[in-house]
């Protein structure tokens, strides 16, 4: 498995999930630890998404065209 495949399958969705969890952590009133680090989680997820979204996906080779 190449880095591009790992990026497309795990890293990019993971960074999106981290952003969503950070927003949820900011909005919940029960746990002070989650509320305190919710903005940090959102920012780390945003930076990770900005990096991982720049990696282009793997190009599929069409073997039927090559003789």
N, C-alpha and C positions, 0 to 999 in steps of 0.2 A: 504494500500500500504506500503510495507516494505522499509527500507532504501536502500536495494540492488536494488529494482525496480526503486526507485526514482533516484538512482545513475546512473543506466543504461539508463533511459529514459531522464533525464534532466541534471544532473551534468556533465557527461562525454562529451556529445555533446556541452554543454555550455562552457566547458573549451576549447574544440577544436575551437569553434566559437570565443572565446576571443583571442586565439592565432592568428587566421586569421585576425581578426579586428586590432590587434596590428601591424601585418605586413603591412596591408593596411595603417594604420595611420602613420607608419614610411615612407612609400613611397610617400605619397601625399604631395604636396608643398604649399597648400593653407592655412591651419590652423596650426598656430604655437603651439597651445595647444595640438592638436592631435599628432603633430610630437614630441613634448616634452615628452608626456607620452606613446608613442607607444611602446617603449622598456619595460616600466613597465607593460603595458598590456600584452605584449608577454610573459614576465617572469612569471607573475601571472598565466596566462593561462597554461604555461608549468608546473609549480609546481602543479597547480590544476589537470592537466591531469595525472601527475605522481602519484598523490595520488588516484584519482578516478579510474585509470586503474588497481590498485592493488586489488580493491574490486571485488571478484568473482561474477558472475551473479547468480540469483536464480536458484536452481536446480528444474527442473520440475519433479513432482512425477507422475509415471505412475500408474493410479488407476486400470487399467485392470489387472495388475500383482497381486495386493493384493486381496485376496479372501474376 
